[in-house]
Amino acid sequence: MMNFDLSYVRMRLMRTYTIVVEPEEGGGYFVTVPALPGCFTRGNTLEECQRRAIEAIEVHIAGLRADGETVPLEVGAPQLLAVTVAA
């Protein structure tokens, strides 16, 4: 019974966040987490971006909790839209 209880608690603590990975001019990628303003990282490959995003999200959430703030939930995946403007 103990293992079931622990697994249930871990599942309840799991959250999914969308990350936005943008290529940088000099190479590599810049990563942001729209649902967690101020949470960002960088990586050289997409796989590295994912690993670093997980670390950044965990640290960001720990900081929010330490400050007594609410941890935002992602209410829906961000949409990427393109617009054309005169420039």
C-alpha positions as CSV (number, residue, x, y, z in Angstrom):
1,M,0.0,0.0,0.0
2,M,2.9,2.4,0.8
3,N,4.2,2.2,-2.8
4,F,0.8,3.0,-4.3
5,D,0.5,6.1,-2.0
6,L,3.9,7.4,-2.9
7,S,3.3,6.9,-6.6
8,Y,-0.1,8.7,-6.3
9,V,1.6,11.6,-4.6
10,R,4.3,11.8,-7.2
11,M,1.7,11.7,-10.0
12,R,-0.2,14.6,-8.4
13,L,3.0,16.6,-8.3
14,M,3.8,16.1,-12.0
15,R,3.1,19.0,-14.3
16,T,3.6,19.5,-18.0
17,Y,4.8,22.8,-19.4
18,T,5.3,23.8,-23.0
19,I,8.7,25.1,-23.9
20,V,9.5,27.4,-26.8
21,V,12.8,26.7,-28.5
22,E,14.1,29.5,-30.7
23,P,17.3,29.3,-32.8
24,E,20.0,31.9,-32.0
25,E,22.1,33.7,-34.6
26,G,25.4,32.4,-33.3
27,G,24.1,28.8,-33.0
28,G,22.3,27.0,-30.3
29,Y,18.8,27.7,-29.0
30,F,17.1,30.0,-26.5
31,V,14.4,28.3,-24.5
32,T,11.5,30.0,-22.7
33,V,8.5,28.6,-20.7
34,P,5.5,30.8,-21.5
35,A,3.5,29.7,-18.4
36,L,6.4,30.5,-16.1
37,P,7.5,34.1,-16.8
38,G,11.2,34.6,-16.2
39,C,12.0,30.9,-16.7
40,F,14.5,30.4,-19.5
41,T,17.6,28.6,-20.5
42,R,19.8,27.8,-23.5
43,G,21.1,24.7,-25.2
44,N,23.2,23.7,-28.2
45,T,20.9,20.8,-29.3
46,L,17.2,20.2,-29.0
47,E,17.9,17.3,-26.6
48,E,20.1,19.6,-24.4
49,C,17.3,22.2,-24.5
50,Q,14.9,19.7,-23.1
51,R,17.2,18.6,-20.3
52,R,18.1,22.1,-19.4
53,A,14.4,23.2,-19.6
54,I,13.5,20.5,-17.0
55,E,16.2,21.7,-14.7
56,A,15.2,25.4,-15.2
57,I,11.6,24.6,-14.5
58,E,12.4,22.6,-11.4
59,V,14.6,25.5,-10.0
60,H,12.0,28.1,-11.0
61,I,9.2,26.2,-9.2
62,A,11.4,25.7,-6.1
63,G,12.0,29.4,-6.0
64,L,8.3,30.2,-6.3
65,R,7.5,27.8,-3.5
66,A,10.3,29.2,-1.3
67,D,8.9,32.7,-1.8
68,G,5.4,31.5,-0.9
69,E,4.1,32.1,-4.4
70,T,1.6,30.1,-6.4
71,V,3.1,27.8,-9.0
72,P,1.2,28.6,-12.3
73,L,-0.4,25.8,-14.2
74,E,-0.3,25.9,-18.0
75,V,-4.0,26.5,-19.1
76,G,-3.3,25.5,-22.7
77,A,-0.5,25.1,-25.1
78,P,0.7,28.4,-26.6
79,Q,-0.2,29.0,-30.2
80,L,2.3,30.2,-32.7
81,L,0.8,32.5,-35.3
82,A,2.5,34.4,-38.1
83,V,1.5,37.9,-39.1
84,T,2.9,40.1,-41.9
85,V,3.6,43.8,-41.3
86,A,5.1,46.6,-43.3
87,A,8.6,47.2,-42.1
